[in-house]
Every structure is written in structure tokens, then in C-alpha cells.
Amino acid sequence: MGKVFGLLGHPVGHSMSPLIHNDAFRSLGIDASYHAFDVRPDQVKEAIEGIRALGIAGCNVTVPHKVAVIPHLDKIDEEAEQIGAVNTIVNEDGCLIGYNTDGRGYVESLLEETNALADKHVLMIGAGGAARGVVTALLREGIGKLTMTNRTLEKTEPLLQLAREFATDAEAIHKQEAEGRLAEFTIIINSTSIGMSPNVEEIPLSLERITSDQVVSDLIYNPLETKLLKEAAMRGAKTVNGVGMFVNQAALSFQHWTKQQPDRNRMKNIVLEKLG
Ligand code: ATR
């Protein structure tokens, strides 16, 4: 039997990860398979023990287990530690190492559309788990300034603290203020679920003051173009949807497991076809 990889999540039925990883194994001639495992929240510890006992070579971890798996692993990579969440496990001869490729995956998708981030002023909408991955990776890459906005403003505090550790200028402001100061931001990123299917008519922030030299990005990829991105495009701004992040995090996990580069365009086409 070839190597076995998997996804730990709950639920996992609609995940596209098995499709893209199994296709990548096949196309690179790697004898391995990838399976989705539905793990109940009270069974996370047993699932990790199962990886060891069965010799599963590696896993992805998704909602709601990205934080819960951490105490059961042997080593946590520095970036995953900063994010406080793991989305990738590598089984190195019985030693389970946790990584997080979500944030880096997103930054790489942004860099496909914009040049260096060093002088960019980023507005991050939302302060949950997804924001944490992306903001951490942006700070590691190096940005000019970070402004955060969130329904519950206090929840931005840990990320503002992290920005201070990176000596990056950072602040948190209310949504109304962000809307008024919209022209200041070079890149505006939505990390909340506002606009996600089936609530496609919702928008996290008014883009009335957007201009064509700004970038608007959404981590959501279902729908592909959220109302936020449609409005941005209508007003001439550049847009970045969440497909690149999904594909790149998968590709980076794949590289951790196999030390080989999967074809990211092939992965992207599978996702786009599946999303219709
Ligand atoms: P994820 O892992 O997807 O980031 P999360 O950690 O639950 O999920 O974070 C959800 C984010 O979306 C939070 O920033 C949340 O705002 P609060 O911190 O105020 O809860 C935001 N969010 C979700 N639904 C929202 C809504 N209807 N209006 C405004 N913000 C919302």
C-alpha cells in the first residue's frame, strides 16, 4: 500500500482537498492516497493517536480542529506557533510536526497580483482564526502599515500586539471610520464570513470611496466573486478572491509531505471546475 494522507475536520463532506491532492499524487506518479476523515471535536486526541498508530504520513487539519490538535503534536513550526493554529501535520518517522500554510498561501496569492508588500497599507476586516493566519503571514513578509476593523473591536488586540513585535505600525478602528478613510488603504482584505454563500447579498464594508489603484481581496471562494469583489471591480479596483489561498495552502502542504512541487494551475482548474 502506498502512503496515506488525510484531512481531519468536522464536517469534511464538501472538501475539495481529496480531489486536488489525489490528482497531484497521480500526475506526479507518487504512490499515495488522500482521504477525508470526519473527526468529532471530542475525538481529536484519538485521531492524532490514530495517525501515529496507523503510520499515516501526513494530514491537513480544518475547521474546527486547527487549534485543538496542537497539544497532541510533538513539534510546532514557528509560524504555526505565532498563528496559534495548525493546518498541516507531517509524520516524520513517528514525530508529528505541525505547520500552518494558510497565511503563506494567501500571501503568495496576493503577490501574484501585486508587487512587493513592504510599502503597503493593509486594512484587515475581521479578527478571527482566518485573520490571524493571514495577518501573521503578512507581518512575516513585511508590510508598511496594518489597520484592523472588526465588529468586536477588542478582538483585534492580540494581532495588534503581534504587529508591535514585528515593529509594524498598527491600529484598530471602527467600520464607519474605515469607510471614511478608505482611500488610505492600498489593500483591503475581508476575512469574515460576510458575503459567503448562501448570504451572497451581504457586504462587510461600504466601498463608496474606493479608487482604481486599490486592491480589494476576499478570503471567500464560494461564491468566487463576493458582493464586495463585484462592487470593487465595478469601481475599477483590482480584486483577489480566495481560490489562490486555497490552492496555495494545499500546494505548500503537499510540498511539506512530498518535497515535490505540485502543479498549482492544475489544482486551481480542478477547484474552478468544481465550483462551476
Ligand atoms: P474564521 O476562522 O473564519 O476567521 P472566526 O474565528 O469565528 O472564523 O471569526 C469570524 C470573524 O468574522 C470575526 O471577526 C467575526 O467578528 P466578531 O469577532 O465580532 O465575532 C466576524 N463575523 C462573523 N459574522 C459576522 C457578522 N454577521 N457581522 C460582522 N462580523 C462578523
Boltz pocket constraint, residues with backbone or C-beta under 6 A from the ligand:
constraints:
  - pocket:
      binder: B
      contacts: [[A, 125], [A, 126], [A, 127], [A, 128], [A, 129], [A, 130], [A, 131], [A, 150], [A, 151], [A, 152], [A, 153], [A, 155], [A, 191], [A, 192], [A, 193], [A, 194]]
      max_distance: 6.0
